Amino acid sequence: MAGVSLKCGDCGALLRSVEEAQEHAELTSHSNFSESTEPVLNLVCTVCAKPCRSKTESDLHTKRTGHTEFVDKTSEAAKPISLEVPKVDDATSEEPLGATTDQNEEMVVPEVDKKLLEELESMGFSTARATRALHFSGNAGLEAAVNWIVEHENDPDIDQMPMVPANTKVEAPKPSLTPEELKAKQQELREKARKKKEEEEKRMEREREKERIRIGKELLEAKRIEEDNERKRLLALRKAEKEEEKRAREKIKQKLEEDKAERRRKLGLPPEEPSVAKPSTVVEEKKSFLPVRPATKAEQMRECLRSLKQNHKEDDAKVKRAFQTLLTYVGNVVRNPEEEKFRKIRLTNQSFQERVGALNGGIEFLEICGFEKIDGGEFLFLPRDKVEIAVLNSAGSELDSAIKNPFFGVL
């Protein structure tokens, strides 16, 4: 059996003529061709008469246009292959664009609805694009043609005039629309486009609103986490401050116990028993408490200084200045017991009043040291025969301890 096609040995494509083989070789660089008895498939769409050379091409045509009926004209188009390349002597031998290489079958531009074609051209579409749209949409109407153009505007042959066999029967075009119907149809198309645009804008607005809500939630969550962290930090800080305050109280309490034990040791008293130092209950301690005057002058001085600091605890500077002033009076008497000027203090002296006299407990401390009021209470005077160096030294020690001890009189 004579060959009816040329088969590419590289890709398996079937070609109808040597010219097609040459074009295929130029496009793909394939060079291995041989004769084949397998004819090239020729499926013709019964609706638009478009020829399809493979099952893949017919499936693609169906997907694009919805046309599903095809007539197999493979046997009619199958002719013995000629291995000679025909010479082209003049321009009349050139085939129109889109025509098949079958010399016995003439290809022509399909007939379409002229009024619909004019309407599409008035809308700005080229003649080739409008003709192709009307042809492949089956002259179904203006809307169908416009939809086809929108769907196929990226096709490489969109602006090429379609070609069909001359003997192909084309369905009679449907009657075109009247001017009123055309105007209404155009208005309808514009309305559909407007609605589609509005729907797209609404969809985008919904997406933007969702994004704003998401960002708002993230900001609120971040703020909540920050507030929680700040609250935890403040709680931890307060806890640390309480613990530090507790440790400070314990240190003060321990220091007071040590001072108390040291005083008992200096006085030759036995250490205080725990049962005596710590009553069973606070209520019993309050009920059984009675003010007891200290047994020694040193204890009286210490109690007087502690009372002075408690009465003026809001002004530490004033208390410290009073202690230093008292220490100066006592030291002057100890160093110069014979000098009367150091043993006599005018109570109305402004400096004395500001530093000691105006503070509750200052004059009482001097009286414990031996000073007496004379001349109707105008002076404080320490007689020479009542100067007790040991008492004054004890007063100096108590004042020095009160000045240097930061916990003195706190509890």
C-alpha positions in Angstrom: 0.0 0.0 0.0 1.3 3.4 -1.0 2.1 5.9 1.7 -0.5 8.5 2.5 1.5 10.6 5.0 4.9 11.4 6.3 5.7 10.4 9.9 8.3 12.3 12.0 10.5 9.7 13.6 11.4 12.1 16.4 8.0 13.1 17.7 5.6 10.8 15.8 3.6 13.6 14.1 1.8 12.7 10.8 2.2 15.2 8.0 0.2 15.4 4.7 2.9 16.6 2.4 6.6 17.3 1.9 5.8 21.0 2.4 4.4 20.3 5.8 7.4 18.1 6.7 9.7 21.0 5.7 7.8 23.4 7.9 7.8 20.9 10.7 11.5 20.5 10.4 12.1 24.3 10.4 10.0 24.7 13.6 11.3 21.7 15.5 14.7 20.9 13.9 13.5 17.3 13.4 15.0 15.6 10.3 14.0 12.0 10.6 10.9 11.4 8.3 9.5 8.3 6.7 6.5 7.3 4.6 3.5 6.0 6.5 0.3 4.2 5.5 -1.5 5.9 8.4 -3.7 8.8 7.1 -3.8 12.2 8.8 -7.0 12.5 10.9 -9.5 14.9 9.5 -12.4 15.6 11.9 -14.8 18.4 10.7 -17.1 20.1 13.2 -20.7 19.8 12.0 -21.6 23.2 13.6 -18.8 25.5 12.4 -17.0 23.2 9.9 -13.7 23.7 11.6 -11.3 20.8 10.6 -9.4 19.1 13.4 -6.3 17.0 12.6 -6.2 15.1 15.9 -8.3 14.0 18.8 -6.5 16.5 21.0 -7.4 19.3 18.7 -11.1 18.3 18.5 -11.2 18.1 22.3 -9.8 21.6 22.6 -12.3 22.9 20.1 -15.1 21.3 22.1 -13.8 22.9 25.3 -13.7 26.3 23.6 -17.0 26.3 21.7 -19.1 23.6 23.2 -19.4 21.9 19.8 -19.3 18.1 20.2 -20.4 16.7 16.9 -17.6 16.0 14.3 -17.7 14.2 10.9 -14.7 11.9 10.2 -13.5 12.8 6.6 -10.1 11.1 7.0 -10.7 8.7 4.1 -11.9 11.4 1.8 -8.8 13.6 2.4 -6.3 10.7 2.3 -4.3 10.8 -0.9 -1.0 9.1 -1.9 1.9 11.1 -0.7 4.2 12.6 -3.3 7.8 12.9 -2.3 8.6 15.6 -4.8 8.5 19.2 -3.7 6.3 21.2 -6.0 7.9 24.4 -7.4 6.2 27.7 -6.9 6.4 29.7 -10.1 4.2 32.6 -9.3 2.1 34.2 -6.6 -1.1 32.5 -7.9 0.1 29.2 -6.5 0.1 30.5 -2.9 -2.7 29.1 -0.7 -4.8 31.4 1.5 -4.1 31.6 5.1 -5.7 28.7 7.0 -6.3 26.6 3.9 -5.4 22.9 3.9 -2.8 21.5 1.5 -5.4 19.4 -0.3 -5.3 20.8 -3.8 -8.8 19.3 -4.6 -10.5 21.2 -1.7 -11.0 25.0 -1.9 -10.9 27.0 1.3 -13.0 30.1 1.7 -14.0 32.7 4.3 -17.1 31.4 6.1 -20.3 33.4 5.7 -21.4 35.3 8.8 -24.2 37.7 9.7 -23.4 40.9 8.0 -25.3 43.1 10.5 -23.7 41.4 13.5 -20.4 41.9 11.8 -21.0 45.6 11.3 -22.1 45.9 14.9 -19.0 44.2 16.2 -16.8 46.4 14.0 -18.6 49.5 15.3 -17.7 48.3 18.8 -14.0 48.5 17.8 -13.2 44.8 16.9 -11.2 44.1 13.7 -13.0 42.4 10.8 -10.9 39.2 11.1 -11.6 39.0 14.9 -15.3 39.7 14.5 -15.6 37.2 11.6 -13.8 34.5 13.6 -16.0 35.2 16.7 -19.3 35.0 14.7 -18.1 31.9 12.8 -17.0 29.9 15.9 -20.0 31.0 18.0 -22.3 29.8 15.3 -23.8 33.3 14.6 -25.6 32.8 17.8 -25.8 36.6 18.5 -23.9 39.6 19.5 -23.5 38.6 23.2 -22.2 35.1 22.2 -19.7 36.7 19.8 -18.4 39.2 22.4 -18.1 36.4 25.0 -16.1 34.3 22.5 -13.7 37.2 21.9 -13.2 37.7 25.6 -12.5 34.0 26.1 -10.1 33.7 23.1 -8.4 37.1 23.1 -5.1 35.5 23.9 -5.2 33.0 21.0 -2.3 33.4 18.6 -4.6 33.3 15.5 -7.3 35.6 17.0 -6.7 38.2 14.3 -6.4 35.7 11.4 -9.4 35.3 9.0 -10.9 31.8 9.5 -11.0 29.5 6.4 -13.4 26.6 5.8 -13.9 24.2 2.8 -16.0 25.8 0.1 -18.5 22.9 0.0 -19.1 23.1 3.8 -22.6 23.8 4.7 -23.0 26.6 7.2 -26.1 27.1 9.2 -28.1 30.1 8.1 -27.3 33.1 10.3 -29.9 34.1 12.7 -31.8 37.3 12.1 -30.0 40.3 13.4 -31.4 42.6 16.1 -33.3 45.7 15.4 -31.7 49.0 16.4 -33.9 49.1 19.5 -33.0 45.6 20.4 -29.3 46.2 19.7 -29.4 49.3 22.0 -31.2 47.3 24.7 -28.7 44.5 24.3 -25.7 46.8 24.5 -27.3 48.4 27.6 -27.7 44.9 29.1 -24.1 44.0 28.4 -22.9 47.3 30.0 -25.2 46.6 33.0 -23.7 43.1 33.4 -20.2 44.5 33.2 -21.1 47.2 35.8 -22.6 44.6 38.1 -19.6 42.3 37.7 -17.3 45.2 38.6 -19.4 46.1 41.6 -19.4 42.5 42.8 -15.6 42.4 42.5 -15.3 45.7 44.4 -17.5 44.4 47.1 -15.5 41.2 47.3 -12.3 43.2 47.6 -13.8 45.4 50.3 -14.9 42.3 52.3 -11.3 41.0 52.0 -9.9 44.3 53.1 -12.4 44.4 56.1 -11.3 40.9 57.1 -7.7 42.0 57.0 -8.5 45.0 59.1 -10.3 42.9 61.6 -7.4 40.4 61.7 -4.9 43.2 62.3 -7.1 44.7 65.0 -7.4 41.4 66.8 -3.6 41.0 66.6 -3.1 44.5 68.0 -5.5 43.9 70.9 -3.9 40.6 71.7 -0.4 42.2 71.7 -1.7 44.9 74.0 -3.3 42.4 76.3 0.0 40.4 76.5 1.9 43.6 77.2 -0.5 44.6 80.0 -0.2 41.1 81.5 3.5 41.2 81.4 3.5 44.7 83.0 1.1 43.5 85.7 3.3 40.4 86.4 6.4 42.7 86.5 4.7 45.0 89.1 3.6 42.1 91.2 7.1 40.7 91.2 8.5 44.1 92.1 6.1 44.5 95.0 6.9 41.0 96.2 10.6 41.8 96.1 10.0 45.1 98.0 8.0 43.2 100.7 10.7 40.6 101.0 13.4 43.4 101.3 11.3 45.2 103.8 10.8 42.0 105.8 14.6 41.4 105.8 15.2 44.9 106.9 12.8 44.5 109.8 14.5 41.3 110.8 17.9 43.0 110.7 16.5 45.9 112.9 14.9 43.4 115.3 18.1 41.4 115.5 20.2 44.6 116.0 17.8 45.7 118.8 18.1 42.3 120.5 21.9 42.5 120.2 21.9 46.0 121.7 19.6 44.9 124.5 21.8 41.9 125.3 24.9 44.2 125.2 23.2 46.6 127.6 22.3 43.8 130.0 25.9 42.5 129.8 27.3 46.0 130.6 24.9 46.3 133.6 26.0 42.9 134.8 22.5 41.4 134.4 21.9 37.8 133.3 20.8 37.2 129.7 17.1 37.5 129.2 15.2 34.2 129.1 13.2 33.5 125.9 10.1 32.9 127.9 10.3 36.3 129.4 11.3 38.1 126.2 8.4 36.5 124.2 5.1 36.5 126.0 2.6 33.8 125.0 0.2 36.2 123.3 0.2 39.8 122.1 -3.1 40.5 123.9 -1.6 39.5 127.3 1.4 41.6 126.6 -0.7 44.7 126.0 -2.9 44.1 129.0 0.0 43.5 131.4 2.2 46.4 130.0 2.8 49.1 132.6 5.3 51.9 132.0 8.4 51.2 134.2 11.0 53.8 134.7 14.5 52.6 133.7 16.6 51.4 136.6 19.8 53.3 135.7 20.6 56.7 134.3 22.0 55.2 131.1 18.7 53.4 130.4 16.9 56.7 131.3 19.0 58.6 128.8 18.5 55.9 126.1 14.8 55.9 126.6 14.8 59.8 126.5 16.7 59.8 123.2 14.4 57.1 121.7 11.4 59.1 122.7 12.8 62.2 121.1 13.4 60.4 117.9 10.0 58.8 117.9 8.3 62.2 118.5 10.2 63.7 115.6 10.7 60.8 113.2 9.4 62.8 110.3 12.5 65.0 110.3 15.7 62.9 110.7 17.9 65.9 110.1 16.4 67.8 113.0 16.8 64.8 115.3 20.4 64.2 114.3 21.2 67.9 114.9 19.7 67.7 118.4 21.8 64.7 119.2 25.0 66.4 118.0 24.1 69.5 120.0 23.6 67.5 123.2 26.8 65.7 122.6 28.6 69.1 122.3 27.2 70.3 125.7 28.1 67.1 127.5 31.6 66.9 125.9 32.4 70.6 126.9 31.5 69.8 130.5 33.6 66.6 130.5 36.6 68.4 129.1 36.2 71.6 131.2 34.3 70.8 134.4 35.7 73.9 136.1 34.4 76.3 133.5 30.9 77.7 134.5 30.1 78.9 131.1 30.0 75.3 129.8 27.7 74.3 132.8 25.2 77.1 132.3 22.7 77.2 129.4 20.2 80.1 128.7 16.8 78.4 127.9 15.6 81.5 125.9 18.6 81.3 123.6 17.3 81.1 120.0 19.9 78.6 118.8 19.3 76.4 121.8 15.6 76.5 121.3 15.8 75.6 117.6 18.3 72.8 118.2 17.2 71.2 121.5 14.7 73.2 123.5 11.8 73.0 121.0 12.2 69.2 120.8 10.3 67.1 123.2 12.9 65.2 125.3 15.9 67.5 124.8 15.8 69.3 128.1 14.8 66.1 129.9 18.1 64.5 128.7 20.1 67.4 130.2 18.3 67.1 133.5 19.2 63.4 133.6 22.8 64.4 133.1 22.5 66.7 136.3 21.4 70.0 134.9 18.9 72.0 137.0 16.6 74.9 136.2 17.4 78.1 138.0 16.4 81.8 138.1 12.7 81.0 137.5 13.5 78.6 134.7 15.6 81.0 132.7 18.7 78.9 132.8 19.8 75.2 133.0 22.8 74.9 135.4 25.0 72.0 136.4 26.6 72.7 139.9 30.3 71.8 140.1 29.7 69.5 143.1 27.1 67.6 141.1 29.3 67.0 138.0 29.6 63.2 137.6 32.1 62.4 134.9 31.0 58.8 134.7 27.3 59.8 134.1 28.4 62.4 131.5 30.6 59.7 129.8 27.6 57.4 129.7 25.5 60.2 128.2 28.2 60.7 125.5 28.2 57.0 124.7 24.4 56.9 124.4 24.4 60.0 122.1 27.2 58.6 119.9 25.4 55.3 119.6 22.1 57.1 118.7 23.9 59.2 116.0 25.8 56.3 114.4 23.2 53.5 114.7 20.7 53.9 111.7 18.2 51.6 113.4 18.1 53.5 116.7 14.6 54.3 117.8 13.0 52.6 114.7 11.0 50.1 116.6 
